[in-house]
Amino acid sequence: MRLQAARAADLTLGEGSSRRLVSTADVVVLSGSAVEESGSLTLGTGPSTSSSGGAVSIKVGSGESGVGGEVSVRSGDSASGKGGAVRVTGGSSGSTSSGGSLDLSSGSGGLSGGAVSLTGGSGESGAGGSVKIESGTGMDSKSGSVSV
């Protein structure tokens, strides 16, 4: 299907909200399972030929008196092969601008702020995983800095 409009149609997938219900329904989007290889799930926006690209936003609900919702990103386990990787990467840019940033921060709190933990994995029969923090290299200027 090809749209000849300035803006394509929006698609909203979700469930309603209610102040009278104790909890609302879950929304689940899954790819199919299989004997050999399960399907993929891609969430993204289309490219723009003359302006900015679209954004993908993942948000969870706030807790009125309890704990706020949690965002969990986890790759798949493997019984005999290598476990899946998790990669988060800022976008690249042409020669006249800067690459996209990657910001990782914890939340502020009235009592104390949240912690940020970077931990390498444990090795049962070999070495544990490493934690590597390094700055980017610059072609025409100096490298970035690392502050701890």
Biotite code that builds the C-alpha atoms (Angstrom):
import biotite.structure as struc

atoms = struc.array([
    struc.Atom([0.000, 0.000, 0.000], chain_id="A", res_id=1, res_name="MET", atom_name="CA", element="C"),
    struc.Atom([1.403, 3.398, -0.938], chain_id="A", res_id=2, res_name="ARG", atom_name="CA", element="C"),
    struc.Atom([0.154, 6.630, 0.614], chain_id="A", res_id=3, res_name="LEU", atom_name="CA", element="C"),
    struc.Atom([0.305, 9.876, -1.350], chain_id="A", res_id=4, res_name="GLN", atom_name="CA", element="C"),
    struc.Atom([-0.179, 12.120, 1.679], chain_id="A", res_id=5, res_name="ALA", atom_name="CA", element="C"),
    struc.Atom([2.181, 14.431, 3.544], chain_id="A", res_id=6, res_name="ALA", atom_name="CA", element="C"),
    struc.Atom([1.739, 12.317, 6.687], chain_id="A", res_id=7, res_name="ARG", atom_name="CA", element="C"),
    struc.Atom([1.102, 8.588, 6.929], chain_id="A", res_id=8, res_name="ALA", atom_name="CA", element="C"),
    struc.Atom([-1.584, 7.264, 9.243], chain_id="A", res_id=9, res_name="ALA", atom_name="CA", element="C"),
    struc.Atom([-0.819, 6.782, 12.937], chain_id="A", res_id=10, res_name="ASP", atom_name="CA", element="C"),
    struc.Atom([-1.119, 3.352, 14.529], chain_id="A", res_id=11, res_name="LEU", atom_name="CA", element="C"),
    struc.Atom([-1.837, 3.119, 18.225], chain_id="A", res_id=12, res_name="THR", atom_name="CA", element="C"),
    struc.Atom([-1.751, -0.252, 19.904], chain_id="A", res_id=13, res_name="LEU", atom_name="CA", element="C"),
    struc.Atom([-2.745, -0.207, 23.531], chain_id="A", res_id=14, res_name="GLY", atom_name="CA", element="C"),
    struc.Atom([-5.363, -0.707, 26.135], chain_id="A", res_id=15, res_name="GLU", atom_name="CA", element="C"),
    struc.Atom([-7.482, 1.850, 27.881], chain_id="A", res_id=16, res_name="GLY", atom_name="CA", element="C"),
    struc.Atom([-7.084, 3.336, 31.299], chain_id="A", res_id=17, res_name="SER", atom_name="CA", element="C"),
    struc.Atom([-9.517, 3.563, 34.144], chain_id="A", res_id=18, res_name="SER", atom_name="CA", element="C"),
    struc.Atom([-9.534, 5.088, 37.613], chain_id="A", res_id=19, res_name="ARG", atom_name="CA", element="C"),
    struc.Atom([-12.078, 2.478, 38.777], chain_id="A", res_id=20, res_name="ARG", atom_name="CA", element="C"),
    struc.Atom([-10.165, -0.678, 37.895], chain_id="A", res_id=21, res_name="LEU", atom_name="CA", element="C"),
    struc.Atom([-7.544, -2.146, 40.216], chain_id="A", res_id=22, res_name="VAL", atom_name="CA", element="C"),
    struc.Atom([-5.339, -2.930, 37.206], chain_id="A", res_id=23, res_name="SER", atom_name="CA", element="C"),
    struc.Atom([-5.674, -2.695, 33.443], chain_id="A", res_id=24, res_name="THR", atom_name="CA", element="C"),
    struc.Atom([-4.982, -5.311, 30.785], chain_id="A", res_id=25, res_name="ALA", atom_name="CA", element="C"),
    struc.Atom([-1.505, -6.137, 29.459], chain_id="A", res_id=26, res_name="ASP", atom_name="CA", element="C"),
    struc.Atom([-0.465, -5.449, 25.866], chain_id="A", res_id=27, res_name="VAL", atom_name="CA", element="C"),
    struc.Atom([1.797, -8.196, 24.519], chain_id="A", res_id=28, res_name="VAL", atom_name="CA", element="C"),
    struc.Atom([3.546, -8.194, 21.129], chain_id="A", res_id=29, res_name="VAL", atom_name="CA", element="C"),
    struc.Atom([5.522, -11.360, 20.365], chain_id="A", res_id=30, res_name="LEU", atom_name="CA", element="C"),
    struc.Atom([7.116, -12.919, 17.340], chain_id="A", res_id=31, res_name="SER", atom_name="CA", element="C"),
    struc.Atom([6.344, -16.550, 16.681], chain_id="A", res_id=32, res_name="GLY", atom_name="CA", element="C"),
    struc.Atom([8.265, -19.433, 18.215], chain_id="A", res_id=33, res_name="SER", atom_name="CA", element="C"),
    struc.Atom([9.794, -22.225, 16.150], chain_id="A", res_id=34, res_name="ALA", atom_name="CA", element="C"),
    struc.Atom([11.904, -25.358, 16.348], chain_id="A", res_id=35, res_name="VAL", atom_name="CA", element="C"),
    struc.Atom([14.866, -23.831, 14.458], chain_id="A", res_id=36, res_name="GLU", atom_name="CA", element="C"),
    struc.Atom([14.821, -20.035, 14.677], chain_id="A", res_id=37, res_name="GLU", atom_name="CA", element="C"),
    struc.Atom([12.105, -17.803, 16.096], chain_id="A", res_id=38, res_name="SER", atom_name="CA", element="C"),
    struc.Atom([10.861, -14.710, 14.284], chain_id="A", res_id=39, res_name="GLY", atom_name="CA", element="C"),
    struc.Atom([12.192, -11.183, 14.743], chain_id="A", res_id=40, res_name="SER", atom_name="CA", element="C"),
    struc.Atom([10.425, -8.179, 16.170], chain_id="A", res_id=41, res_name="LEU", atom_name="CA", element="C"),
    struc.Atom([11.386, -4.800, 14.755], chain_id="A", res_id=42, res_name="THR", atom_name="CA", element="C"),
    struc.Atom([10.185, -1.552, 16.262], chain_id="A", res_id=43, res_name="LEU", atom_name="CA", element="C"),
    struc.Atom([11.234, 1.543, 14.395], chain_id="A", res_id=44, res_name="GLY", atom_name="CA", element="C"),
    struc.Atom([10.362, 4.604, 12.370], chain_id="A", res_id=45, res_name="THR", atom_name="CA", element="C"),
    struc.Atom([10.845, 5.285, 8.704], chain_id="A", res_id=46, res_name="GLY", atom_name="CA", element="C"),
    struc.Atom([13.622, 7.456, 7.272], chain_id="A", res_id=47, res_name="PRO", atom_name="CA", element="C"),
    struc.Atom([13.178, 11.059, 6.180], chain_id="A", res_id=48, res_name="SER", atom_name="CA", element="C"),
    struc.Atom([14.645, 12.324, 2.916], chain_id="A", res_id=49, res_name="THR", atom_name="CA", element="C"),
    struc.Atom([14.474, 16.034, 3.740], chain_id="A", res_id=50, res_name="SER", atom_name="CA", element="C"),
    struc.Atom([14.152, 16.524, 7.509], chain_id="A", res_id=51, res_name="SER", atom_name="CA", element="C"),
    struc.Atom([14.641, 14.748, 10.839], chain_id="A", res_id=52, res_name="SER", atom_name="CA", element="C"),
    struc.Atom([14.115, 11.029, 11.381], chain_id="A", res_id=53, res_name="GLY", atom_name="CA", element="C"),
    struc.Atom([11.328, 9.832, 13.666], chain_id="A", res_id=54, res_name="GLY", atom_name="CA", element="C"),
    struc.Atom([11.767, 8.861, 17.309], chain_id="A", res_id=55, res_name="ALA", atom_name="CA", element="C"),
    struc.Atom([11.024, 5.647, 19.202], chain_id="A", res_id=56, res_name="VAL", atom_name="CA", element="C"),
    struc.Atom([9.924, 6.174, 22.774], chain_id="A", res_id=57, res_name="SER", atom_name="CA", element="C"),
    struc.Atom([9.421, 3.425, 25.342], chain_id="A", res_id=58, res_name="ILE", atom_name="CA", element="C"),
    struc.Atom([7.720, 4.615, 28.509], chain_id="A", res_id=59, res_name="LYS", atom_name="CA", element="C"),
    struc.Atom([6.268, 2.898, 31.538], chain_id="A", res_id=60, res_name="VAL", atom_name="CA", element="C"),
    struc.Atom([3.743, 4.136, 34.040], chain_id="A", res_id=61, res_name="GLY", atom_name="CA", element="C"),
    struc.Atom([4.478, 5.991, 37.236], chain_id="A", res_id=62, res_name="SER", atom_name="CA", element="C"),
    struc.Atom([3.393, 4.629, 40.610], chain_id="A", res_id=63, res_name="GLY", atom_name="CA", element="C"),
    struc.Atom([1.145, 6.925, 42.648], chain_id="A", res_id=64, res_name="GLU", atom_name="CA", element="C"),
    struc.Atom([2.165, 5.439, 46.000], chain_id="A", res_id=65, res_name="SER", atom_name="CA", element="C"),
    struc.Atom([4.110, 2.326, 44.998], chain_id="A", res_id=66, res_name="GLY", atom_name="CA", element="C"),
    struc.Atom([7.053, 1.666, 42.738], chain_id="A", res_id=67, res_name="VAL", atom_name="CA", element="C"),
    struc.Atom([7.169, 3.144, 39.230], chain_id="A", res_id=68, res_name="GLY", atom_name="CA", element="C"),
    struc.Atom([7.130, 0.801, 36.253], chain_id="A", res_id=69, res_name="GLY", atom_name="CA", element="C"),
    struc.Atom([10.336, -0.869, 35.091], chain_id="A", res_id=70, res_name="GLU", atom_name="CA", element="C"),
    struc.Atom([11.971, -1.027, 31.656], chain_id="A", res_id=71, res_name="VAL", atom_name="CA", element="C"),
    struc.Atom([13.887, -4.244, 31.053], chain_id="A", res_id=72, res_name="SER", atom_name="CA", element="C"),
    struc.Atom([15.999, -4.987, 27.969], chain_id="A", res_id=73, res_name="VAL", atom_name="CA", element="C"),
    struc.Atom([17.493, -8.466, 27.881], chain_id="A", res_id=74, res_name="ARG", atom_name="CA", element="C"),
    struc.Atom([18.987, -10.628, 25.184], chain_id="A", res_id=75, res_name="SER", atom_name="CA", element="C"),
    struc.Atom([18.332, -14.325, 24.800], chain_id="A", res_id=76, res_name="GLY", atom_name="CA", element="C"),
    struc.Atom([20.064, -17.160, 26.627], chain_id="A", res_id=77, res_name="ASP", atom_name="CA", element="C"),
    struc.Atom([21.652, -20.131, 24.901], chain_id="A", res_id=78, res_name="SER", atom_name="CA", element="C"),
    struc.Atom([22.006, -23.647, 26.330], chain_id="A", res_id=79, res_name="ALA", atom_name="CA", element="C"),
    struc.Atom([25.079, -24.540, 24.261], chain_id="A", res_id=80, res_name="SER", atom_name="CA", element="C"),
    struc.Atom([26.075, -21.489, 22.190], chain_id="A", res_id=81, res_name="GLY", atom_name="CA", element="C"),
    struc.Atom([26.885, -17.883, 22.952], chain_id="A", res_id=82, res_name="LYS", atom_name="CA", element="C"),
    struc.Atom([24.170, -15.789, 24.622], chain_id="A", res_id=83, res_name="GLY", atom_name="CA", element="C"),
    struc.Atom([22.678, -12.897, 22.677], chain_id="A", res_id=84, res_name="GLY", atom_name="CA", element="C"),
    struc.Atom([24.248, -9.425, 22.888], chain_id="A", res_id=85, res_name="ALA", atom_name="CA", element="C"),
    struc.Atom([22.608, -6.132, 23.861], chain_id="A", res_id=86, res_name="VAL", atom_name="CA", element="C"),
    struc.Atom([23.819, -3.136, 21.877], chain_id="A", res_id=87, res_name="ARG", atom_name="CA", element="C"),
    struc.Atom([22.784, 0.486, 22.359], chain_id="A", res_id=88, res_name="VAL", atom_name="CA", element="C"),
    struc.Atom([24.409, 2.871, 19.889], chain_id="A", res_id=89, res_name="THR", atom_name="CA", element="C"),
    struc.Atom([24.031, 6.555, 19.101], chain_id="A", res_id=90, res_name="GLY", atom_name="CA", element="C"),
    struc.Atom([23.613, 7.487, 15.448], chain_id="A", res_id=91, res_name="GLY", atom_name="CA", element="C"),
    struc.Atom([26.484, 8.486, 13.187], chain_id="A", res_id=92, res_name="SER", atom_name="CA", element="C"),
    struc.Atom([26.663, 11.809, 11.366], chain_id="A", res_id=93, res_name="SER", atom_name="CA", element="C"),
    struc.Atom([28.239, 13.235, 8.241], chain_id="A", res_id=94, res_name="GLY", atom_name="CA", element="C"),
    struc.Atom([31.392, 15.335, 8.243], chain_id="A", res_id=95, res_name="SER", atom_name="CA", element="C"),
    struc.Atom([29.655, 18.590, 9.215], chain_id="A", res_id=96, res_name="THR", atom_name="CA", element="C"),
    struc.Atom([28.027, 17.528, 12.492], chain_id="A", res_id=97, res_name="SER", atom_name="CA", element="C"),
    struc.Atom([28.494, 15.392, 15.622], chain_id="A", res_id=98, res_name="SER", atom_name="CA", element="C"),
    struc.Atom([27.485, 11.808, 16.249], chain_id="A", res_id=99, res_name="GLY", atom_name="CA", element="C"),
    struc.Atom([24.523, 11.038, 18.486], chain_id="A", res_id=100, res_name="GLY", atom_name="CA", element="C"),
    struc.Atom([25.099, 10.819, 22.234], chain_id="A", res_id=101, res_name="SER", atom_name="CA", element="C"),
    struc.Atom([24.429, 7.896, 24.542], chain_id="A", res_id=102, res_name="LEU", atom_name="CA", element="C"),
    struc.Atom([23.258, 8.991, 27.966], chain_id="A", res_id=103, res_name="ASP", atom_name="CA", element="C"),
    struc.Atom([23.001, 6.494, 30.805], chain_id="A", res_id=104, res_name="LEU", atom_name="CA", element="C"),
    struc.Atom([21.886, 7.890, 34.145], chain_id="A", res_id=105, res_name="SER", atom_name="CA", element="C"),
    struc.Atom([19.964, 6.862, 37.215], chain_id="A", res_id=106, res_name="SER", atom_name="CA", element="C"),
    struc.Atom([17.009, 8.648, 38.741], chain_id="A", res_id=107, res_name="GLY", atom_name="CA", element="C"),
    struc.Atom([17.075, 11.313, 41.418], chain_id="A", res_id=108, res_name="SER", atom_name="CA", element="C"),
    struc.Atom([15.353, 10.725, 44.734], chain_id="A", res_id=109, res_name="GLY", atom_name="CA", element="C"),
    struc.Atom([14.256, 12.699, 47.762], chain_id="A", res_id=110, res_name="GLY", atom_name="CA", element="C"),
    struc.Atom([16.179, 10.292, 50.006], chain_id="A", res_id=111, res_name="LEU", atom_name="CA", element="C"),
    struc.Atom([18.988, 9.122, 47.706], chain_id="A", res_id=112, res_name="SER", atom_name="CA", element="C"),
    struc.Atom([19.709, 8.872, 43.997], chain_id="A", res_id=113, res_name="GLY", atom_name="CA", element="C"),
    struc.Atom([19.601, 5.607, 42.099], chain_id="A", res_id=114, res_name="GLY", atom_name="CA", element="C"),
    struc.Atom([22.786, 3.657, 41.394], chain_id="A", res_id=115, res_name="ALA", atom_name="CA", element="C"),
    struc.Atom([24.422, 2.937, 38.033], chain_id="A", res_id=116, res_name="VAL", atom_name="CA", element="C"),
    struc.Atom([26.119, -0.469, 37.859], chain_id="A", res_id=117, res_name="SER", atom_name="CA", element="C"),
    struc.Atom([28.329, -1.793, 35.068], chain_id="A", res_id=118, res_name="LEU", atom_name="CA", element="C"),
    struc.Atom([29.245, -5.415, 35.706], chain_id="A", res_id=119, res_name="THR", atom_name="CA", element="C"),
    struc.Atom([31.040, -7.976, 33.581], chain_id="A", res_id=120, res_name="GLY", atom_name="CA", element="C"),
    struc.Atom([29.535, -11.463, 33.479], chain_id="A", res_id=121, res_name="GLY", atom_name="CA", element="C"),
    struc.Atom([30.804, -14.397, 35.535], chain_id="A", res_id=122, res_name="SER", atom_name="CA", element="C"),
    struc.Atom([32.680, -17.258, 33.906], chain_id="A", res_id=123, res_name="GLY", atom_name="CA", element="C"),
    struc.Atom([31.989, -20.741, 35.259], chain_id="A", res_id=124, res_name="GLU", atom_name="CA", element="C"),
    struc.Atom([35.107, -22.378, 33.825], chain_id="A", res_id=125, res_name="SER", atom_name="CA", element="C"),
    struc.Atom([36.991, -19.441, 32.330], chain_id="A", res_id=126, res_name="GLY", atom_name="CA", element="C"),
    struc.Atom([37.612, -15.749, 32.901], chain_id="A", res_id=127, res_name="ALA", atom_name="CA", element="C"),
    struc.Atom([34.844, -13.362, 33.849], chain_id="A", res_id=128, res_name="GLY", atom_name="CA", element="C"),
    struc.Atom([33.693, -10.669, 31.447], chain_id="A", res_id=129, res_name="GLY", atom_name="CA", element="C"),
    struc.Atom([35.520, -7.338, 31.259], chain_id="A", res_id=130, res_name="SER", atom_name="CA", element="C"),
    struc.Atom([34.193, -3.818, 31.785], chain_id="A", res_id=131, res_name="VAL", atom_name="CA", element="C"),
    struc.Atom([35.745, -1.420, 29.284], chain_id="A", res_id=132, res_name="LYS", atom_name="CA", element="C"),
    struc.Atom([35.259, 2.355, 29.304], chain_id="A", res_id=133, res_name="ILE", atom_name="CA", element="C"),
    struc.Atom([37.175, 4.370, 26.722], chain_id="A", res_id=134, res_name="GLU", atom_name="CA", element="C"),
    struc.Atom([36.817, 7.660, 24.911], chain_id="A", res_id=135, res_name="SER", atom_name="CA", element="C"),
    struc.Atom([36.366, 8.099, 21.191], chain_id="A", res_id=136, res_name="GLY", atom_name="CA", element="C"),
    struc.Atom([39.209, 8.999, 18.879], chain_id="A", res_id=137, res_name="THR", atom_name="CA", element="C"),
    struc.Atom([39.264, 12.231, 16.915], chain_id="A", res_id=138, res_name="GLY", atom_name="CA", element="C"),
    struc.Atom([40.733, 12.504, 13.413], chain_id="A", res_id=139, res_name="MET", atom_name="CA", element="C"),
    struc.Atom([41.387, 16.243, 13.334], chain_id="A", res_id=140, res_name="ASP", atom_name="CA", element="C"),
    struc.Atom([41.200, 16.984, 17.060], chain_id="A", res_id=141, res_name="SER", atom_name="CA", element="C"),
    struc.Atom([42.063, 15.321, 20.337], chain_id="A", res_id=142, res_name="LYS", atom_name="CA", element="C"),
    struc.Atom([40.332, 12.248, 21.763], chain_id="A", res_id=143, res_name="SER", atom_name="CA", element="C"),
    struc.Atom([37.396, 12.527, 24.118], chain_id="A", res_id=144, res_name="GLY", atom_name="CA", element="C"),
    struc.Atom([37.905, 12.362, 27.874], chain_id="A", res_id=145, res_name="SER", atom_name="CA", element="C"),
    struc.Atom([36.894, 9.803, 30.501], chain_id="A", res_id=146, res_name="VAL", atom_name="CA", element="C"),
    struc.Atom([35.775, 11.128, 33.886], chain_id="A", res_id=147, res_name="SER", atom_name="CA", element="C"),
    struc.Atom([35.119, 8.893, 36.878], chain_id="A", res_id=148, res_name="VAL", atom_name="CA", element="C"),
])
